[in-house]
Structures are given as structure tokens and as C-alpha cells.
Amino acid sequence: MGLLMKWTRGVSVAVSAGVVAVAVGCGSGHPQKTERVNADTIRSVKVGMSQQEVRAILGPPLKVEPWGTNTVLLRYAIPGWLRRSPSLWVAFDHGAVSTVHATVHPVVADDRAVYEAAAHHGLFETAEFEATFGR
């Protein structure tokens, strides 16, 4: 009985530590989205626009991340631990929009792309896009 309790405690500690590590890695756990982000404003962002044009539509980003040598990501929606969390980033390659990418992040399933406009393949939008970002 004593061995089982020690083993159980060890497992629960290991599981708890793993959950804490995941939660810390994901930030506060609350989804974040800039005020102007909705389905219509996202659709207004076009491949080739400058950062200034995108900021005029979506406002200031929540986070700016360098991505490689000549690419920058502006994050406008960062998912959290709610049942469905939105994610939106705009990639700028050499100063112009190359990709607008929106996903939904369910807690217990894989992330799903719901919208993408990209220089290399055009436009992609699912019915779930409106439900995720609304108006």
C-alpha cells in the first residue's frame, strides 16, 4: 500500500508539473484578440499591403516576431485555454504581406485553419471562419 501511494504521488506530481509547463509555455491561458479583429477586417487585409496599411485596418498587433531573415509576423489573436480560441497572424516578407493566417484552437482537438490568404496559393476560407471571428 505504501509503495502504491508513493507511485501515485509521483505520477500526480509528474502530471502536474507537465500541466504547469504547458500552461506557462502558452502564456496567461486567456485568449487575446485586438479590438478591430473580425471576419470583415481580416478579409480586408490583402497580399502585398504594407505594415502601415495593415495597422490602419487591424490596429497595433499584440506581438511582433521576427521569423527568419526577411520575415516578420504580426500576431493579432493569440489563443488561450477556452473551448475555442482564435489565432491570427500576418506575415510580412520584405515589408509586404505574404500571408494572412487564421486558425481556431479547440482545447481537445487539433488546430484548424479557417482562413488564409497567401501569395503562393490564393484564398482559403471555411464556414467556421465566421463563427470563430464574427463581426
N, C-alpha and C positions, 0 to 999 in steps of 0.2 A: 504494500500500500504506500509506504514512504517513497519508494522508487517511482511509482506511478505519479505521485503528486509532484515530485521533483521534475520528472519528464514533462508533465503537463504544464507546470510553471515555466519551464524552459521554452516550450513551444509557444506558449502565450506571450512570453517576453519577446521571442524572435518575431512572431507575427506582429505584435505591437510596434516593435522597432521598425519593421518593414513598412507598416502603415504610416508611421511618423515620417520616415524617409520620403515616401511618395508624396505625402501632404506638404512637406517642406519644399520639395522639388517643384511643386505646382503652384507655389505662392500662397495666397490667403485662403484659397478654396472657394472664394466667391467670384462668379464670373464678372468681368468688367467689359463695358462697351461704351464707346464715346457717344455723346448725346445725339449727334447727327447721323449715326449709322442706322440705316433701314434699307429695305429692299430697293426703293427708288433711288436713294443716293448712291448705293453700291453700283447699280446699273448705270449711273451717270459717269462713273469713272471709266475712261477708255484707255486702251493700249496706246502708248505714245505721249500721254499727258505728262507734264512736269510735276514735281513735288508741290510747287506753288498752286497749280490748278487743282490737284487732289486735295490739298489742305483747305482750299476755298470751298470745296464740296463737303468733305468729311470732318473738317476741323483738325486740330492738333492730334497726333496719334498718342496712344497710351505708352508706346515703346518704339524706339528706333534701334534696329540691329544691323550691323554690318554683316553681309553674307557673301563671303568670297572676296575677290579683288575689286570688282567694279559694281557690286550689287548691294543695295540697302533694302531692308524690309521695314515697312511702317506697319505696326500692329494696331488695329482699331477695335478689335474684340478679342479678349483673352478668356478662354474657357475656365470654368471652375468645377465644383462638385455637385451642381444641381442636376436634376434628371436629364435635362437637355441644355447644353451650353453652346453659344455661338462662338465661332472663331473667324476673324477676318484679318488678312494681311494683304498689303500691296507691295509688290516687288518692283524696284527701280533698277534698271540695268543701264549704266552710263547716263544716269539722270532722267530717264524716261520710263514710264510704266511699261513693264514687260508682262506682268501677271497680276490679276486680282483674284484672290482665292478665299472662298468662304466655306466653312465646314460646320457641321453640328457634331457635338461631342456628347453622346449618351454615356451615362455612368457605367452601365453594364454591357456595352456593346462597342464595336469598333467605330472610330470616327468615320463620317461620311461627307464627301464633298457634295455641296448643294449648289455651288455656283463657281464658275471660273471663266474668266476672260483672259486669254493668253495670246501672245504674238505667234507662238508656234502651232496653235491648233484652234483658234477661234473661241466661240462662246459655248458654254455648257451651263444649263440651269435645270434643276429638278423642281418638282411640285413642292418639295419640302422647304425650298428656299424661302418662300413667303411665310410659312409657318415659323421658321427659325428667326427671320429678321423683321417680318411685318412691315408696317408703315409708320 
